[in-house]
Amino acid sequence: MVTNRIGRIVILAAIAALLLLISGCLYPSDHTPGNRVSVRNSVLAVQDAVERYRESTGLLPIQNADASVPEFEKFKVDFGKLQRMGYMESIPKLAFENGGGYLFIVIDEERNPTVKLLDLAVHQTIASVQKKVDAYRSSGGDPGGTEAYPGFRYLDFAKLGMSQPEIRSMYSQRPLELMISDAGRVYADYGIDIAEALEKSEAPPNADEDLRYRLVQASDFVPVVSPVYKWVDDSPQAQVETTG
């Protein structure tokens, strides 16, 4: 059954979370319970400014992006426009533009523009790993290890001559596993986080649903450098990227 399969995944996730709690490392500084309130307030403030700007101008205060930019990275909030036109007095401290560790992103820009956060530490770490993977593959090496999903394998960091990066899920604070697609693209694996979101949801997954949106709907964060996930064989499964 669906609930049984998800339940097993969640139990494993809970064990991992307990180990992190015992070690005293459950919350990095930006995700302590008190700071989660600050995150929520900052997102709400920017959301309000974006909505007022749109009502007044008919446009969104976002920076232009190339069509090739992934959807959860594409439309960055343009704080310059919001400040120049008086919709915000100051840029939130969490924002990269003010020395913070996050990009404020607008998603669902056509139907329901919604402000979310992109964790730059995760994004930059994966970009750095991608460079190492590209160099390794160009010399004929294969940095893949055990299978994560059909078409994806977890990275073997020993082959790359490095230790596994210490980055965490913005949803659960568990260490993020990195995997490589058959095409050589490095991704973060959010499968366990999606399983937990589904466990908490009353709405069963649809076969054609991009399950990443379950994470987006339940939090202030976008899944950084993530593949599409679909419901396959009673569990979330990463989907191989398509071209053209």
C-alpha positions as CSV (number, residue, x, y, z in Angstrom):
1,M,0.0,0.0,0.0
2,V,1.0,3.6,-0.6
3,T,0.9,4.6,3.1
4,N,3.0,1.5,4.1
5,R,5.7,2.3,1.6
6,I,5.9,6.0,2.6
7,G,5.8,5.0,6.2
8,R,8.9,2.8,5.9
9,I,10.7,5.7,4.2
10,V,9.6,8.1,6.9
11,I,10.7,5.7,9.7
12,L,14.2,5.6,8.2
13,A,14.2,9.4,7.9
14,A,13.1,9.8,11.6
15,I,16.0,7.6,12.7
16,A,18.4,9.8,10.8
17,A,16.9,12.9,12.3
18,L,17.2,11.4,15.8
19,L,20.9,10.8,15.2
20,L,21.4,14.4,14.2
21,L,19.5,15.6,17.3
22,I,21.7,13.5,19.6
23,S,24.8,14.9,17.9
24,G,23.5,18.4,18.6
25,C,23.5,19.4,15.0
26,L,19.8,19.3,14.1
27,Y,19.5,23.0,13.3
28,P,22.1,25.1,11.5
29,S,22.0,28.7,12.5
30,D,19.6,29.8,9.8
31,H,17.1,27.1,10.7
32,T,16.8,27.3,14.5
33,P,13.2,27.5,15.6
34,G,13.5,31.2,16.3
35,N,15.0,32.0,13.0
36,R,12.3,30.1,11.2
37,V,9.9,32.8,12.4
38,S,12.3,35.4,10.9
39,V,12.4,33.4,7.6
40,R,8.5,33.4,7.5
41,N,8.3,37.1,8.3
42,S,10.8,38.0,5.6
43,V,9.1,35.9,2.9
44,L,5.7,37.4,3.9
45,A,7.1,41.0,3.7
46,V,8.5,40.4,0.2
47,Q,5.4,38.7,-0.9
48,D,3.3,41.7,0.2
49,A,5.7,44.1,-1.7
50,V,5.5,41.9,-4.8
51,E,1.7,41.8,-4.8
52,R,1.4,45.6,-4.3
53,Y,3.9,46.2,-7.1
54,R,2.0,43.9,-9.4
55,E,-1.4,45.5,-8.6
56,S,0.0,48.9,-9.3
57,T,2.1,48.2,-12.5
58,G,0.6,45.0,-13.9
59,L,4.1,43.6,-13.9
60,L,6.3,41.5,-11.5
61,P,9.4,43.0,-9.9
62,I,11.7,40.2,-11.2
63,Q,14.9,40.0,-13.0
64,N,14.9,38.6,-16.6
65,A,16.1,35.1,-17.0
66,D,17.1,32.8,-19.9
67,A,14.7,30.1,-20.8
68,S,17.3,27.5,-19.9
69,V,17.4,28.5,-16.2
70,P,15.6,25.8,-14.1
71,E,12.1,26.8,-12.9
72,F,13.0,27.1,-9.2
73,E,15.9,29.4,-10.0
74,K,14.5,31.5,-12.8
75,F,12.8,34.6,-11.5
76,K,14.7,36.4,-8.8
77,V,13.0,39.2,-7.0
78,D,14.4,42.6,-8.1
79,F,14.8,44.5,-4.9
80,G,16.1,47.5,-6.7
81,K,12.7,48.0,-8.3
82,L,10.9,47.5,-5.1
83,Q,13.0,50.0,-3.3
84,R,13.1,52.6,-6.0
85,M,9.3,52.7,-6.3
86,G,8.8,52.7,-2.5
87,Y,7.4,49.2,-2.0
88,M,10.2,48.2,0.4
89,E,12.4,50.4,2.6
90,S,15.1,47.9,3.1
91,I,16.2,44.5,1.8
92,P,15.7,41.6,4.2
93,K,18.9,40.5,6.0
94,L,18.4,36.9,4.7
95,A,18.7,38.1,1.1
96,F,22.0,37.7,-0.8
97,E,21.7,41.3,-1.9
98,N,22.1,42.3,1.8
99,G,24.8,39.8,2.7
100,G,22.4,36.9,3.5
101,G,22.5,33.3,2.3
102,Y,19.3,33.2,0.3
103,L,17.9,34.3,-3.0
104,F,14.2,35.4,-3.0
105,I,12.5,33.7,-6.0
106,V,9.1,34.1,-7.5
107,I,7.5,30.8,-8.7
108,D,4.2,30.2,-10.5
109,E,4.7,33.6,-12.0
110,E,1.7,33.5,-14.4
111,R,-1.1,32.0,-12.2
112,N,-0.2,32.7,-8.6
113,P,3.1,34.5,-8.1
114,T,4.6,33.2,-4.9
115,V,7.8,34.2,-3.1
116,K,10.1,31.4,-1.9
117,L,13.7,31.1,-0.8
118,L,16.6,29.4,-2.6
119,D,19.4,28.2,-0.3
120,L,22.7,29.5,-1.8
121,A,25.0,27.3,0.2
122,V,23.4,24.2,-1.3
123,H,23.3,25.7,-4.8
124,Q,26.9,26.8,-4.7
125,T,28.1,23.5,-3.3
126,I,26.4,21.5,-6.0
127,A,27.8,23.8,-8.6
128,S,31.3,23.2,-7.3
129,V,30.7,19.4,-7.3
130,Q,29.4,19.6,-10.8
131,K,32.7,21.2,-11.9
132,K,34.7,18.3,-10.4
133,V,32.4,15.8,-11.9
134,D,32.7,17.4,-15.4
135,A,36.5,17.3,-15.1
136,Y,36.5,13.7,-14.0
137,R,34.1,12.6,-16.7
138,S,36.1,14.5,-19.4
139,S,39.1,12.3,-18.5
140,G,37.1,9.2,-18.9
141,G,36.2,8.6,-15.3
142,D,32.8,7.5,-13.9
143,P,32.0,9.1,-10.5
144,G,28.8,7.2,-10.0
145,G,28.3,4.7,-7.2
146,T,25.2,2.8,-6.1
147,E,21.9,3.3,-7.9
148,A,19.6,5.9,-6.4
149,Y,16.8,5.7,-9.0
150,P,16.7,4.3,-12.6
151,G,19.0,6.7,-14.5
152,F,20.6,8.1,-11.3
153,R,23.4,6.9,-9.0
154,Y,24.8,8.4,-5.8
155,L,28.1,10.1,-6.2
156,D,31.2,8.2,-5.1
157,F,33.2,11.1,-3.6
158,A,36.3,8.9,-3.1
159,K,36.6,8.7,-6.9
160,L,36.5,12.5,-7.0
161,G,39.2,12.7,-4.3
162,M,37.0,14.6,-1.9
163,S,34.8,14.1,1.1
164,Q,31.1,14.3,0.9
165,P,30.0,18.0,1.2
166,E,28.2,18.9,4.4
167,I,25.0,20.4,3.1
168,R,21.5,19.8,4.5
169,S,18.0,19.7,3.3
170,M,16.2,23.0,4.0
171,Y,13.1,20.9,4.8
172,S,14.3,18.3,7.3
173,Q,17.9,19.4,8.1
174,R,19.2,15.9,7.2
175,P,22.4,15.7,5.2
176,L,21.6,16.0,1.5
177,E,22.7,13.1,-0.7
178,L,24.1,14.1,-4.1
179,M,23.5,11.9,-7.2
180,I,24.4,12.0,-10.8
181,S,22.2,11.3,-13.8
182,D,23.3,9.1,-16.7
183,A,23.8,12.4,-18.6
184,G,26.3,13.6,-16.0
185,R,24.1,16.2,-14.2
186,V,24.6,16.5,-10.4
187,Y,21.4,16.8,-8.4
188,A,20.3,16.8,-4.7
189,D,18.1,13.9,-3.7
190,Y,14.8,15.1,-2.0
191,G,13.1,11.7,-2.1
192,I,12.8,11.2,1.6
193,D,11.6,14.8,2.1
194,I,8.9,14.3,-0.5
195,A,7.9,11.0,1.1
196,E,7.5,12.8,4.5
197,A,5.4,15.6,2.8
198,L,3.1,13.0,1.3
199,E,2.8,11.2,4.6
200,K,1.5,14.4,6.1
201,S,-0.8,15.3,3.2
202,E,-4.4,14.1,2.9
203,A,-4.2,14.3,-0.9
204,P,-2.8,11.2,-2.6
205,P,-0.2,11.7,-5.3
206,N,-1.2,11.7,-9.0
207,A,0.9,9.8,-11.5
208,D,1.6,12.9,-13.6
209,E,2.2,15.2,-10.6
210,D,5.6,16.9,-10.1
211,L,6.0,16.0,-6.4
212,R,8.5,18.7,-5.7
213,Y,5.6,21.1,-5.4
214,R,4.5,19.2,-2.3
215,L,7.7,20.5,-0.7
216,V,7.1,24.0,-2.1
217,Q,3.5,24.2,-0.9
218,A,4.5,23.1,2.7
219,S,7.5,25.4,3.2
220,D,9.1,28.7,2.3
221,F,11.9,27.0,0.3
222,V,12.4,25.6,-3.2
223,P,14.2,22.3,-3.8
224,V,17.6,23.4,-5.0
225,V,19.1,21.7,-8.1
226,S,16.5,19.0,-8.1
227,P,15.2,16.6,-10.7
228,V,11.4,16.2,-11.3
229,Y,9.9,13.5,-9.0
230,K,6.9,11.4,-9.9
231,W,5.0,8.7,-8.1
232,V,6.3,5.4,-9.4
233,D,5.9,1.9,-7.8
234,D,4.4,3.4,-4.6
235,S,7.3,5.8,-3.9
236,P,8.7,9.2,-5.1
237,Q,11.1,8.6,-8.0
238,A,13.5,11.0,-9.7
239,Q,12.9,11.4,-13.4
240,V,15.6,11.5,-16.0
241,E,15.9,14.9,-17.6
242,T,14.5,15.4,-21.1
243,T,16.2,17.4,-23.9
244,G,14.7,19.5,-26.6
